[in-house]
């Protein structure tokens, strides 16, 4: 009970840290890592650990599902070549390079354990990449590659992780069998994900009509896909990612507007808590981990941590040049179809931050081997993984905005594209009204048509098109802002009156809450129209 109380209090601390992070524009994943370090040096806190068997089950399915849900299938498919090179080739290249470095640096580490370290630190983290690159104005295709890599590379890294773990615990590893089994595990994991996605698609579309049930099923789906695939010793990670991509692509067909609003909110909270919890747990264990490294000098530990981190970072840069240039050299179609900017290669190399998945894999290492003996160098492995996460998040994450400024990369603005989309949608709706609703009563028709003509006229008054092909500076146009602020001010007037009636007890509570919810939804919609100048 005491441990639960401490974890809840520390989660309050994480929430306060998030407030400071938002206020001072400090990347939240970096703040979490520093939070873990701070927790580890607070005297008197107990050592809290989860069973290694449940670490993956608690953290991986929801985090991967959330990331895959927010990934565009069309963009993912269009960038499948660079995503595959990064998510498979780069992962195994990093695993091998780190294994060689670890085995050479630390003489008492076996080859299987060295490969295990490499497999754990090989996949960059989707949450870290998304959080740190958000708002930097990077090219959408580069963001798609980073997001897609972070989804698929978890599967590659965890497959390598399991093979290395098998070699340590059971003492047997055959390369050709492992290579063949890799393709089986991948294909079967994807197949299970598609099957689970199709089943849940039918369930949502034909049987479920209650938003709370829909959200509950959405929350349970990744766990079901993961556990089913893992039960048959296939890739649970790919099963979750595939299910998420399948259902996300069809979400408009199966979810009501209420379900979508609730689902987005629930998943944001779940992702937030899980990210905070994983670094709280590592912070509560870090002191014990460091105490288990008394056999090594502080100098050796520092050199090993920095060296492994350096290898992880430099290997990414060594990979990105041939992986990008060779396809362009060998294929005329790629040269003609895909725009090329060498600066994006540098940004891609710089964006290899590690995070939650690597930390979860390290914490999931078993405490003992099948014969009852302690797992070899478990504390050292977790320490090295934490060093890599700390180095990449702080060293790369904090300097990424500076790098983009040095490279003089003009920020990509999505506002111009959004303007075109809004224009098409509103124009099509007005055309539908004129073609199909002309027989309505005049008052009703005029009111409906006026609503969309107001939207259309406001779009035409914006000076956004004049900046459409500008020099990439911040657009001066603020679409809808003046009109939108006025509407929000009036909503606040309505809300104050509702609050007065609530305090005086002169109206039914259920009615007031219903109207209040309507105002909240309307204000949410209006705030989405607002743009920063």
C-alpha positions in Angstrom: 0.0 0.0 0.0 2.9 2.3 0.8 4.4 1.8 -2.6 1.1 2.6 -4.3 0.8 5.8 -2.3 4.4 6.9 -3.3 3.8 6.2 -6.9 0.6 8.2 -6.9 2.4 11.1 -5.2 5.2 10.9 -7.8 2.6 10.9 -10.6 1.3 14.2 -9.1 4.9 15.4 -9.4 5.1 14.3 -13.0 1.9 16.3 -13.6 3.5 19.4 -12.1 6.6 18.8 -14.2 4.3 18.7 -17.3 2.9 22.1 -16.3 6.4 23.5 -16.1 7.4 21.7 -19.4 4.5 23.3 -21.2 5.1 26.8 -19.7 8.7 26.9 -20.6 8.5 25.0 -23.9 10.7 22.2 -22.6 10.3 18.7 -24.3 8.3 16.5 -21.9 10.2 13.2 -22.7 13.5 14.9 -21.6 11.8 16.2 -18.5 10.7 12.7 -17.7 14.2 11.3 -17.9 15.5 14.0 -15.6 12.6 13.3 -13.3 13.8 9.7 -13.1 17.3 10.8 -12.2 15.9 13.2 -9.5 13.7 10.4 -8.0 16.7 8.1 -7.8 18.6 10.5 -5.5 15.6 11.3 -3.1 16.5 9.6 0.2 14.0 7.3 1.8 12.0 6.3 -1.2 11.4 2.5 -1.4 12.6 0.2 -4.2 9.5 -0.6 -6.4 9.7 -3.1 -9.2 7.2 -4.8 -11.4 7.4 -8.4 -12.4 9.4 -8.5 -15.6 6.7 -10.7 -17.2 4.1 -7.9 -17.0 6.2 -4.9 -18.0 5.8 -5.4 -21.7 2.1 -6.2 -21.3 1.4 -3.0 -19.3 3.4 -0.5 -21.4 3.9 -1.7 -25.0 0.4 -2.4 -26.3 -1.3 0.9 -25.4 1.7 3.1 -26.4 2.3 1.4 -29.7 -1.5 1.3 -30.5 -1.8 5.0 -29.8 1.2 5.8 -32.0 -0.1 3.6 -34.9 -3.6 5.1 -34.5 -2.2 8.6 -35.2 -0.2 7.4 -38.3 -1.7 8.0 -41.8 -1.8 4.7 -43.7 -1.5 6.6 -47.0 1.6 8.4 -45.9 3.0 5.2 -44.3 2.5 3.2 -47.5 4.0 6.0 -49.7 7.2 6.0 -47.5 7.4 2.2 -47.0 10.9 2.0 -48.6 12.8 4.4 -46.3 10.7 3.2 -43.3 11.7 -0.4 -44.0 15.4 0.5 -44.4 15.3 2.4 -41.1 13.0 0.1 -39.1 14.7 -3.2 -40.2 18.1 -2.5 -41.7 19.2 0.2 -39.3 17.9 -1.7 -36.3 20.0 -4.8 -37.0 23.0 -2.6 -38.0 22.8 -0.8 -34.7 22.3 -4.0 -32.8 25.5 -5.5 -34.3 27.6 -2.3 -33.9 26.6 -1.9 -30.3 27.2 -5.6 -29.6 30.7 -5.3 -31.0 31.4 -2.1 -29.0 30.0 -3.6 -25.7 31.9 -6.9 -26.1 35.1 -5.0 -26.8 34.7 -2.4 -24.0 33.4 -4.7 -21.3 35.5 -7.9 -21.4 33.3 -10.0 -19.1 30.2 -9.5 -21.2 29.4 -12.5 -23.4 28.4 -12.1 -27.1 24.7 -13.0 -26.4 24.5 -10.4 -23.7 26.3 -7.8 -25.9 23.7 -8.5 -28.7 20.9 -8.1 -26.1 22.2 -4.7 -25.1 22.3 -3.8 -28.8 18.8 -5.0 -29.4 17.4 -3.0 -26.5 18.9 0.3 -27.5 18.4 -0.1 -31.3 14.8 1.2 -31.8 14.2 4.9 -31.5 11.1 5.9 -29.6 7.8 7.0 -31.3 6.6 9.2 -28.4 10.0 10.9 -28.0 10.4 11.6 -31.7 6.8 13.0 -32.0 7.1 15.1 -28.9 10.4 16.7 -29.7 9.8 17.3 -33.4 6.3 18.8 -32.8 6.1 22.4 -33.8 9.5 22.5 -35.5 7.9 22.7 -39.0 9.7 19.7 -40.4 8.8 18.3 -43.8 5.7 16.0 -43.5 7.4 13.2 -45.4 10.3 13.3 -43.0 7.9 13.2 -40.0 6.1 10.2 -41.6 9.4 8.3 -42.0 10.3 9.1 -38.3 6.9 8.0 -37.1 6.8 4.9 -39.3 10.3 3.9 -38.3 9.4 4.2 -34.6 6.4 1.9 -35.1 8.0 -0.9 -37.1 11.5 -0.8 -35.5 10.1 -1.8 -32.2 9.1 -5.2 -33.8 12.6 -5.6 -35.3 14.4 -4.7 -32.1 12.2 -6.8 -29.9 12.6 -9.8 -32.2 16.4 -9.5 -31.9 15.9 -8.9 -28.1 14.0 -12.2 -27.8 16.6 -14.2 -29.7 19.4 -12.8 -27.7 17.5 -13.5 -24.5 16.9 -17.0 -25.6 20.6 -17.5 -26.3 21.3 -16.3 -22.7 18.6 -18.2 -20.9 18.6 -21.5 -22.9 22.1 -21.4 -24.3 21.2 -22.2 -27.9 21.1 -20.0 -31.0 21.3 -21.0 -34.7 21.6 -18.1 -37.1 19.8 -19.6 -40.1 16.9 -20.8 -37.9 16.6 -17.4 -36.3 16.6 -15.7 -39.7 13.9 -18.0 -41.0 11.9 -17.6 -37.8 12.1 -13.8 -38.1 10.1 -13.8 -41.3 7.6 -16.3 -39.9 7.2 -14.2 -36.7 6.7 -11.0 -38.7 4.2 -12.4 -41.2 2.2 -14.1 -38.5 2.2 -11.0 -36.3 0.9 -8.9 -39.2 -1.7 -11.6 -40.1 -3.0 -11.7 -36.5 -3.2 -7.9 -36.4 -5.2 -7.8 -39.6 -7.5 -10.5 -38.3 -8.0 -8.7 -35.0 -8.6 -5.5 -36.8 -11.2 -6.9 -39.1 -13.0 -8.6 -36.2 -13.1 -5.4 -34.1 -14.2 -3.5 -37.2 -17.2 -5.8 -37.5 -18.0 -5.6 -33.8 -17.9 -1.7 -33.8 -19.8 -1.3 -37.0 -22.6 -3.9 -36.5 -23.1 -4.4 -32.7 -21.8 -1.4 -30.7 -23.7 1.8 -30.4 -22.8 3.1 -27.0 -19.8 5.5 -26.9 -18.5 4.2 -23.5 -18.5 0.6 -24.7 -16.8 1.7 -27.9 -14.0 3.5 -26.0 -13.6 0.5 -23.7 -13.2 -1.9 -26.6 -10.7 0.5 -28.2 -8.7 0.4 -25.0 -8.8 -3.4 -24.7 -8.1 -4.1 -28.4 -4.3 -3.6 -28.3 -3.9 -5.9 -25.3 -6.0 -8.6 -27.0 -3.9 -8.4 -30.2 -0.6 -8.4 -28.3 -1.5 -11.3 -26.0 -3.0 -13.4 -28.9 0.2 -13.0 -31.0 2.5 -13.6 -28.1 0.6 -16.7 -27.1 1.6 -18.3 -30.4 5.1 -16.9 -30.1 4.7 -14.4 -32.9 5.3 -10.6 -32.9 2.8 -9.0 -30.6 4.3 -5.6 -31.4 3.5 -5.9 -35.1 0.0 -7.3 -34.3 -0.7 -4.2 -32.3 0.7 -1.8 -34.9 -1.2 -3.6 -37.7 -4.5 -3.5 -35.8 -4.0 0.2 -35.0 -3.3 1.1 -38.6 -6.3 -1.0 -39.9 -8.8 0.4 -37.5 -7.5 4.0 -37.7 -7.9 3.9 -41.5 -11.6 2.9 -41.0 -12.4 4.9 -37.9 -14.8 7.3 -39.7 -16.9 4.3 -40.6 -17.2 2.8 -37.2 -17.1 5.5 -34.6 -19.7 8.2 -33.7 -18.6 11.8 -33.0 -19.0 11.2 -29.3 -16.8 8.1 -29.4 -14.1 9.9 -31.3 -14.0 12.7 -28.8 -14.0 10.3 -25.8 -11.4 8.0 -27.4 -9.0 10.9 -28.1 -9.2 12.1 -24.6 -8.9 8.7 -23.0 -5.8 7.8 -25.0 -4.1 11.1 -24.4 -4.5 10.4 -20.6 -3.3 6.8 -20.9 -0.2 7.7 -22.9 0.6 10.5 -20.5 0.3 8.3 -17.4 2.2 5.4 -18.8 5.1 7.6 -20.0 5.3 9.1 -16.5 5.0 5.8 -14.7 7.8 4.1 -16.6 10.3 6.7 -15.7 9.1 6.8 -12.1 9.7 3.1 -11.9 13.2 3.4 -13.3 13.9 6.2 -10.9 12.7 4.1 -7.9 15.0 1.3 -9.1 18.0 3.3 -10.2 19.5 3.6 -6.7 19.4 -0.2 -6.3 20.8 -0.7 -9.8 23.7 1.6 -9.1 24.3 -0.2 -5.8 24.5 -3.4 -7.8 27.4 -1.9 -9.8 29.8 -1.6 -6.9 32.2 -4.0 -8.6 32.9 -1.4 -11.3 34.6 1.9 -10.9 32.7 5.1 -11.6 35.2 6.0 -14.3 34.6 2.7 -16.1 30.8 3.1 -15.8 31.0 6.6 -17.2 33.2 5.6 -20.1 31.0 2.6 -21.0 27.8 4.6 -20.8 29.2 7.4 -23.0 30.8 5.0 -25.4 27.7 3.0 -26.0 25.7 6.2 -26.4 28.2 7.5 -28.9 28.0 4.3 -31.0 24.2 4.4 -31.0 24.3 8.0 -32.3 27.1 7.7 -34.8 25.8 4.4 -36.4 22.6 6.2 -37.4 24.6 8.8 -39.3 26.7 6.1 -41.0 23.5 4.3 -42.1 21.5 7.2 -43.4 23.8 8.2 -46.2 24.0 5.0 -48.2 20.4 4.1 -47.3 19.2 7.4 -48.8 21.6 7.8 -51.8 21.9 4.2 -53.1 18.1 3.9 -54.1 18.4 7.4 -55.8 21.5 6.4 -57.7 20.0 3.0 -58.8 16.4 4.2 -59.6 15.6 7.0 -62.0 11.9 6.8 -60.9 12.9 7.6 -57.3 15.0 10.6 -58.5 12.1 11.9 -60.5 9.4 11.3 -58.0 10.9 12.1 -54.7 12.3 15.6 -53.8 15.7 15.5 -52.2 17.2 17.8 -49.6 20.4 16.7 -47.9 19.5 18.6 -44.8 16.7 16.2 -44.1 19.3 13.4 -43.9 21.1 15.3 -41.1 17.8 15.9 -39.3 16.9 12.2 -39.6 20.2 11.2 -38.2 19.8 13.6 -35.3 16.3 12.5 -34.5 17.2 9.0 -33.1 16.0 9.5 -29.6 15.5 6.5 -27.4 12.7 6.3 -24.8 10.0 4.2 -23.3 10.3 1.1 -25.4 14.0 0.6 -24.6 13.3 1.3 -20.9 10.5 -1.2 -20.8 12.7 -3.9 -22.6 15.4 -3.3 -20.0 13.1 -3.5 -17.0 11.5 -6.7 -18.5 14.8 -8.6 -18.3 14.2 -11.7 -16.0 15.7 -11.6 -12.5 17.0 -15.2 -12.7 17.9 -17.8 -15.3 16.0 -21.1 -15.6 18.6 -22.8 -13.3 17.9 -20.3 -10.5 21.1 -18.3 -10.9 20.9 -14.5 -11.2 20.6 -13.0 -14.7 24.1 -12.0 -15.7 24.9 -8.2 -15.4 21.2 -7.2 -15.3 21.9 -4.0 -13.4 24.7 -3.1 -15.8 22.4 -3.6 -18.8 19.7 -1.4 -17.3 22.3 1.2 -16.5 23.7 1.3 -20.0 20.2 1.5 -21.5 19.4 4.5 -19.2 22.6 6.2 -20.3 21.7 5.8 -23.9 18.2 7.2 -23.3 19.6 10.1 -21.3 22.3 10.9 -23.9 20.0 10.8 -26.9 17.1 12.7 -25.4 19.2 15.4 -23.9 22.1 15.5 -26.3 20.0 15.1 -29.5 16.6 16.2 -28.4 17.6 19.6 -26.9 19.9 20.5 -29.8 17.5 19.5 -32.6 15.8 23.0 -32.8 19.2 24.5 -32.8 20.3 22.2 -35.7 17.3 23.1 -37.8 18.1 26.8 -37.3 21.7 26.2 -38.3 20.7 24.3 -41.4 18.3 27.2 -42.3 15.4 24.8 -42.9 12.4 26.8 -43.8 9.5 25.6 -41.6 6.8 23.8 -43.4 3.3 25.3 -42.8 0.3 23.1 -42.9 -2.0 26.1 -42.8 -1.9 26.6 -46.5 -2.9 23.0 -47.1 -5.6 23.2 -44.5 -7.0 26.3 -46.2 -7.4 24.4 -49.4 -9.1 21.5 -47.7 -11.5 23.8 -45.8 -12.3 25.5 -49.1 -13.1 22.3 -50.9 -15.3 21.0 -48.1 -17.3 24.2 -47.7 -17.7 24.7 -51.5 -18.9 21.1 -51.9 -21.4 21.5 -49.0 -22.8 24.7 -50.5 -23.1 22.9 -53.9 -25.0 20.0 -52.2 -27.4 22.5 -50.5 -28.2 24.2 -53.9 -28.6 20.9 -55.8 -30.5 18.9 -53.3 -32.2 21.1 -50.7 -34.0 23.7 -52.9 -37.4 22.4 -52.0 -37.0 23.2 -48.3 -39.0 26.1 -46.7 -37.4 29.4 -47.6 -36.5 30.4 -44.0 -34.9 27.0 -43.3 -33.0 26.9 -46.6 -31.7 30.5 -46.1 -30.6 29.8 -42.6 -28.7 26.6 -43.6 -27.2 28.2 -46.7 -26.2 31.3 -44.8 -24.2 29.3 -42.3 -22.0 27.8 -44.9 -21.8 31.0 -47.0 -20.4 32.8 -43.9 -17.7 30.2 -43.6 -16.9 30.4 -47.3 -16.8 34.3 -47.3 -14.5 34.2 -44.3 -12.1 31.9 -46.1 -12.1 34.1 -49.1 -11.3 37.2 -47.0 -8.1 35.6 -45.6 -4.8 36.7 -47.1 -3.5 33.2 -46.9 -3.4 32.5 -50.6 -1.1 35.5 -51.1 1.4 33.8 -48.9 0.9 30.3 -50.3 4.2 30.3 -52.2 6.0 32.7 -49.9 9.4 32.4 -48.3 8.3 30.1 -45.5 8.1 32.7 -42.8 5.2 32.6 -40.3 2.0 33.3 -42.1 0.4 36.6 -41.2 -3.1 35.4 -41.8 -5.2 34.3 -38.8 -8.1 32.4 -40.2 -11.4 33.1 -38.5 -9.7 34.6 -35.4 -11.6 37.8 -34.8 -15.0 36.1 -35.5 -14.0 33.1 -33.5 -12.9 35.1 -30.4 -16.2 36.9 -30.4 -18.1 33.5 -30.4 -15.9 32.2 -27.5 -16.5 35.4 -25.5 -20.3 34.9 -25.9 -19.9 31.2 -24.9 -18.3 32.4 -21.7 -21.3 34.7 -21.1 -23.6 31.7 -21.4 -21.4 29.7 -19.2 -21.4 32.3 -16.4 -25.2 32.4 -16.5 -25.3 28.6 -16.2 -22.9 28.8 -13.2 -25.2 31.4 -11.5 -28.2 29.1 -12.0 -26.2 26.2 -10.7 -25.2 28.0 -7.5 -28.7 29.3 -6.9 -30.3 25.9 -7.6 -33.0 27.5 -9.8 -32.6 24.9 -12.6 -32.3 21.1 -12.9 -28.7 19.9 -12.6 -28.9 17.4 -15.4 -30.2 20.2 -17.8 -27.4 22.5 -16.8 -24.7 19.8 -17.3 -26.1 19.0 -20.7 -25.9 22.6 -21.8 -22.5 23.0 -20.3 -21.2 20.0 -22.3 -22.7 21.5 -25.5 -20.8 24.8 -24.8 -17.6 22.9 -24.0 -17.8 21.0 -27.3 -18.5 24.2 -29.2 -15.6 26.0 -27.6 -13.4 23.0 -28.4 -14.4 23.3 -32.1 -13.9 27.0 -32.2 -10.4 26.8 -30.6 -9.4 24.4 -33.4 -10.1 27.2 -35.8 -7.6 29.5 -34.1 -4.2 30.2 -35.5 -1.2 31.8 -34.1 0.1 34.6 -36.2 
